[in-house]
Amino acid sequence: MKKNNHDDFDGFMINVFFDEDGDYLAHLVELPNVSAFGATPSEALDELKIAWELMKECYQADGEPLPQVPSREDYEGPRNVPVDAKLYHALVDEAAKAGMSLYALVAHKLSEPTPTNGSRSHLSSKLNSKSLSKP
């Protein structure tokens, strides 16, 4: 019986996209540094499987615990949050330049510490620091 891609990557989510160099890039959403290229999405996934296996071997050789997939027990499906179109496009551009999915970028930004002095959130400060209102 053939396993699905989710099983090949120990439960980690996968993102595959076409990059500006004309290749497909596949990476683990929760571990964006584990990535691989291919001429087709299928080739990129095959290469990502190899990269993930090699990464696990490195963890084991170094005596390090393998990264664990975040719990999705309470997850009930997509969470859609309406945002201003300019903010959305700025985040999409930033994610593309960083070589990661929009989901991974926003998750990273949301995981950053926030100030405790009552001022607006760190994420809000970062997002609003961009000149999104300028054409």
N, C-alpha and C positions, 0 to 999 in steps of 0.2 A: 504494500500500500504506500502510495506517495504521500509524503508529508507536505503540508502547505508551507508557504514562506514564513509564516508566523512561527512555526515549529523549528525551521532551519536557523532562526535567530533567537532561540530561547525566549520567545515572547516579546522581544523588543519590536517596536514599530519601525517600519521602513519607509523611507521617502526616496523616490526616484524622480529626477527631473532632467530636462534637456538643458545643458549649460551653453554659455556664449561661445565656447570653443567647438561646438558641434558634437559633443560627446554626451552620453547619459551618465549622470552621477547618481549613485545609490549610497545612502548612508542610514545608520541607525538613528532614529529621531532623538532618543534619549542619550546617545553617545555619538554626537556628530563627527568626532575625530575618527570614527571607524567608518571608512568610506572607500568606494572603488568606482572606477570608470569603465565604460564599455561602449561599443559602437551601437548597441541596441539596449533597450531596457533589460532584456533577458541576460545579455552578456554582463551588464553592470551588476545584476543580482547574483550571477554565478561568481563573479569576482568578489562581491561583497561577502558571500558565503566563505570563500577562501580567507579573506581578510579577517573575518570574525573568528574563524577557527584558529588562525595564527595568533590573533590577539588573546584568545583564551589560553593557548599554549604559553604565551609570554607571562600572563598572570600566574599560571600554575608553576612555571619555572622559577618565578621570583617569589613564590610562596604567598602571593597576594590573593585575597578572596575575589571571586568573579563578581563583576557588577550585577546587581539584582534589578529585575524589571520593577518599575514602580507599581504599586498595587492599583488595580483597576476594579476592585470588588464593588465599590459604590458607584462606579461610572455607569450612567444610564443612557449614554449616547452623546451625540455632538452637543456642544455648548456654543451657541451662536450669540455673539455679543455685537450689537450694532455699534459701529464707530463712524466718525466723520470720514468721508471719502479721501480727503487729503492725508489724514493720519494713516488710513489703511494703505494708501499708495506709498507713503514714506516708509512704513514698516515693511511692505513687500520689497521695496528697493533695497532697504538695509539688509533684509534677510538674503536676498539674491547676492548682494555684494559679499556677505559673510559666508555664502555657500551653505546655507541652512534653510530649512522650511520656515514658513511664517509661524507655524505652531511652535517650533523649537525656539525661535527668537523670542516670541512673546513669553513662553514658559521661562526662558532664561531671565528675561527682564523682570518677570514677576517673582522670581526666586531671589533676586538681589535684596539685601537688607533695606529696611525703611527707617527713616529717622523716628526717634521716640519723643521729640520735643514738641509735637503737635503741629508741626508744619506739614505742608502737603506731602504726599507720598513721594518716595524716591523715583518710582516709575513715572508718576505724573510730571515730576520736575524734568526728568530726562526726555520724555516724549514732548513736553511743551517747550523745551529748550530749542528744539529745531524750529526753524522759521517756516512752519507749515502754511502760514497764511500768505507767504510770498509766492508769486507765480513762478 
